[in-house]
């Protein structure tokens, strides 16, 4: 049944309190709210609203899970409702409150992870589009090997590789912007350390390597360049700032990039790639079991964000990331656990929540199931991790790789180098999560969870 977003928006707005909402925004599946005051029963009241799949209080913000597409519409409408009364009332300094809460609850490590993730977030649609196209072409080549000689196939192959071909430039641009520098300087420096002409140059008896260090080096260079640019802005007179600052920033950062940052990035990148491939190759099923089993808690702690540059770097250096298919089993285990809850629960509201959240969970969007079903019940959250672990072990055993990031669940199958093994891993996670939940059980709520 289609969600009545107008009614849902008003219900949430009125339940939270017309004068209690400070700021509203959204991500893919959640409406995120900064509130002036929160009472102990706010989650219970929100969960009773038809269309809400769950609620979660992170202290710095209140999150309401309503599903993909709906979240954007609801957040937009609530902001419209707030705007209608804002002109009649004194504006509350919510930005200051928000900042104070973030400073109190956010750790430096989490902030670093969030910053790094924000560099890659704008690129994800490109990764998805090009990665899926590359996956489809790979499947067609396996079925009809001669198709690789077709001009159209070759043209599409070039298109599928385009985002990865220009990836360092995009990352350099975004990173410089995030770090407070001039974006185009970050992009230009990324182009410089990726330039093909570097391979013809030798410095200190060392042959320069275009793209050495991959995205790790690019992020480091963009960060240093932003710091250097800020320094020059402070010391260069305003009259000459437009000319001197970008020139000096580029030259100094470029020298640092070639002599220090790119070689250092190369060491880090090679170490990450070697460790990941060695761990999966040598550790096999046990490594997959552990990684997939701990992934859901890692996501809830915000630690998952650091994996984005690692996935991208693995794809750039090896053509695939062997970690993403393993970690994707976490969502599959959760689907299996939620199915078991659906079968056993007598709570109609919980059944409706699961029925609404399962389709998007199967497609790789797990927040509605996490915050609306498994985590509030807790035991199914643990058994979901168990299901994920078994699927991850199977995936690692077959060393399944993915050519893209940004997607999970069933859609990722088309972008893997072993579709059958990946699908088998998903089924194993479904079944293991389901059986574990049936065996362990859970406390069936008599009212909305």
Secondary structure as UniProt FT lines:
FT   HELIX           5..16
FT   TURN            18..20
FT   STRAND          21..26
FT   STRAND          30..35
FT   TURN            40..41
FT   HELIX           42..47
FT   TURN            50..51
FT   STRAND          54..57
FT   STRAND          62..65
FT   TURN            68..69
FT   HELIX           70..86
FT   TURN            87..88
FT   HELIX           94..105
FT   HELIX           108..121
FT   TURN            122..123
FT   HELIX           124..143
FT   HELIX           145..149
FT   HELIX           151..165
FT   HELIX           167..178
FT   TURN            179..180
FT   HELIX           183..194
FT   HELIX           196..200
FT   STRAND          202..203
FT   TURN            204..205
FT   STRAND          206..207
FT   TURN            210..213
FT   HELIX           214..235
FT   HELIX           238..256
FT   HELIX           257..261
FT   HELIX           262..278
FT   HELIX           279..283
FT   HELIX           285..293
FT   HELIX           295..300
FT   TURN            301..302
FT   HELIX           303..306
FT   HELIX           307..318
FT   TURN            322..323
FT   HELIX           324..327
FT   HELIX           329..344
FT   HELIX           348..362
FT   TURN            363..364
FT   HELIX           367..369
FT   HELIX           370..374
FT   HELIX           375..377
FT   HELIX           379..397
FT   TURN            398..399
FT   HELIX           409..415
FT   HELIX           419..440
//
